[in-house]
């Protein structure tokens, strides 16, 4: 991801070669028409609207999500908030509150009282040391439509492409499955850009064991 400066902030441009295609993405959005000439410049057409980021740190981006307060507390209590607020970049798949509650973490107070080592294991399996937009997985995954992503703890998560029903042969997103998950974990929000990484909100906790 090459960092560019726009009039509204940072952009991250990625140049992919997939089969016979050359694909350019900006902040995870695909450029679908390139270099359309105008009288004073060039126009690039994207497949979705880009929004400027409002948080320099991924920790602040998570804290701003009202539906991720339990995972935010896990970050604080585990001591890993300082890690994801470092230089990075980091990508975080943050379980929403319903997902955390399904794992037995019912309240912020309960998370705060949980063993630190347990919380570190939980958090480390939801963070990776890279900036990864959803479209990065779509473009880098091979013909099996699945790939492995190494997380901060060294263990892997399986990324599976989601078919686009409106465009046969294309893909619209991804699902995740931890080593111990028996069902796919879906994205609730994706590609929330921060200054030092990217945040995705997911509807399930990535499990190491069943």
C-alpha positions in Angstrom: 0.0 0.0 0.0 1.7 3.2 -1.2 0.7 6.2 0.8 -0.6 9.2 -1.1 -1.7 12.6 0.0 -5.1 14.0 -1.2 -6.6 17.3 -0.3 -8.7 15.5 2.3 -6.0 13.3 3.9 -4.2 10.1 3.2 -4.9 7.6 0.5 -3.4 4.1 0.2 -3.0 2.9 -3.4 -2.3 -0.7 -4.1 -1.4 -2.0 -7.6 -2.4 -5.7 -8.2 -1.7 -8.1 -11.0 -4.3 -10.9 -11.0 -4.2 -13.3 -13.9 -4.4 -11.1 -17.0 -5.8 -8.2 -15.1 -4.1 -5.2 -13.6 -6.1 -3.7 -10.8 -5.6 -0.5 -8.8 -7.3 0.1 -5.5 -7.5 3.2 -3.3 -8.3 2.6 0.4 -9.7 -0.8 -0.6 -12.0 0.7 -3.3 -11.4 -0.6 -6.8 -10.7 1.8 -9.6 -13.1 0.7 -12.3 -12.3 3.4 -14.9 -8.8 4.9 -15.1 -7.3 8.1 -16.5 -10.4 9.7 -18.0 -9.1 13.0 -19.4 -10.4 16.4 -18.4 -9.2 19.8 -19.4 -7.1 20.2 -16.3 -6.3 16.7 -15.2 -7.4 13.0 -15.0 -10.4 11.3 -13.4 -10.4 7.9 -11.7 -13.8 6.3 -11.2 -14.2 4.1 -8.0 -16.7 1.5 -7.1 -17.6 3.2 -3.8 -17.3 6.5 -2.0 -14.1 7.2 0.0 -14.5 8.7 3.4 -11.6 10.5 5.2 -10.5 8.9 8.4 -11.1 10.8 11.7 -8.8 8.9 14.0 -5.0 8.7 13.8 -4.9 5.5 15.9 -6.8 2.2 15.5 -7.4 2.1 19.2 -9.3 5.4 19.0 -11.2 4.1 15.9 -12.4 1.1 17.9 -13.3 3.1 21.0 -15.6 5.3 18.7 -17.6 2.2 17.7 -20.6 2.0 20.1 -21.1 -1.7 19.3 -17.5 -2.7 20.1 -17.2 -1.5 23.8 -16.5 -5.0 25.1 -13.6 -5.7 22.7 -12.3 -2.2 23.5 -12.2 -3.1 27.1 -10.4 -6.3 26.2 -7.8 -4.3 24.4 -7.3 -2.0 27.5 -7.2 -4.8 30.1 -4.9 -7.0 28.1 -2.3 -4.3 27.8 -2.4 -4.5 24.0 -4.0 -1.1 23.4 -0.5 0.4 23.4 0.6 -2.1 20.7 -2.2 -1.2 18.2 -1.6 2.5 18.9 2.0 2.1 17.7 3.4 2.9 14.4 1.8 -0.1 12.7 0.2 -0.6 10.4 -2.3 -2.9 12.0 -5.5 -4.5 10.8 -8.0 -5.4 13.5 -11.1 -7.7 13.2 -13.1 -6.5 16.3 -16.0 -8.7 17.4 -19.1 -6.7 18.2 -20.8 -6.7 21.6 -23.2 -9.5 20.7 -20.3 -11.7 19.6 -18.4 -11.0 22.8 -21.5 -11.8 24.9 -22.0 -15.1 23.1 -18.4 -16.0 24.3 -19.4 -15.2 27.9 -18.1 -11.7 28.2 -21.3 -10.0 29.3 -20.2 -6.7 30.7 -17.3 -4.2 30.6 -16.7 -4.9 34.3 -16.6 -8.7 33.6 -14.0 -8.2 30.8 -12.0 -5.9 33.1 -11.9 -8.6 35.7 -10.9 -11.4 33.3 -7.4 -12.9 33.5 -4.9 -10.8 31.5 -3.3 -13.8 29.8 -6.8 -15.0 28.6 -7.5 -11.5 27.1 -4.2 -11.4 25.4 -4.9 -14.7 23.7 -8.2 -13.4 22.6 -7.0 -10.0 21.3 -3.9 -11.3 19.6 -6.0 -13.7 17.4 -7.9 -10.7 16.1 -5.0 -8.4 15.1 -2.5 -8.6 12.3 0.6 -6.6 11.5 -0.3 -5.2 8.1 -2.9 -2.9 6.5 -5.4 -5.2 4.8 -8.6 -3.9 3.1 -11.3 -6.5 2.2 -10.5 -6.0 -1.5 -6.9 -6.9 -0.8 -8.1 -10.4 0.1 -10.3 -10.6 -2.9 -7.4 -9.8 -5.2 -4.7 -11.9 -3.5 -6.7 -15.1 -3.1 -6.2 -17.9 -5.6 -8.5 -20.2 -7.5 -9.6 -22.1 -4.3 -11.3 -18.8 -3.1 -9.7 -19.3 0.3 -6.5 -18.1 1.9 -4.7 -18.2 5.2 -4.0 -15.0 7.2 -1.4 -15.1 10.0 -2.5 -13.1 13.0 -0.4 -11.4 15.7 0.0 -14.6 17.7 1.3 -16.5 14.8 -1.8 -18.6 14.3 -3.9 -18.4 11.1 -7.4 -17.5 10.2 -9.0 -18.8 7.0 -10.4 -16.1 4.7 -13.1 -17.2 2.3 -14.4 -15.1 -0.6 -18.1 -14.3 -0.8 -19.6 -14.6 -4.3 -21.2 -11.5 -5.8 -24.7 -12.6 -6.8 -25.0 -9.6 -9.1 -21.8 -10.4 -11.0 -21.2 -14.1 -11.6 -17.5 -15.0 -11.2 -16.9 -12.0 -9.0 -16.7 -11.5 -5.3 -18.2 -8.9 -3.0 -16.5 -9.6 0.3 -15.0 -12.2 2.7 -15.9 -14.3 5.7 -13.5 -15.5 8.4 -13.1 -18.8 10.2 -10.7 -19.3 13.2 -9.1 -22.6 14.0 -11.9 -23.4 16.4 -14.9 -21.8 14.6 -17.5 -24.2 13.3 -19.4 -21.5 11.3 -18.1 -18.6 9.2 -17.7 -15.2 10.9 -19.1 -12.3 8.8 -18.2 -8.6 8.5 -20.6 -6.1 10.0 -18.5 -3.1 9.0 -15.4 -3.1 6.8 -12.4 -0.9 5.7 -12.7 1.7 8.5 -9.4 3.5 7.9 -7.3 5.0 10.7 -4.0 6.7 10.5 -2.0 3.6 11.5 -4.3 0.8 10.2 -7.7 -0.5 9.3 -10.6 -1.7 11.4 -13.2 -4.3 10.5 -16.2 -5.1 12.8 -17.2 -8.8 12.8 -20.2 -10.7 14.1 -18.4 -13.5 15.8 -15.3 -14.1 18.0 -12.4 -15.9 16.2 -11.9 -19.1 18.3 -8.7 -21.0 18.9 -10.7 -24.0 20.2 -14.3 -25.2 19.8 
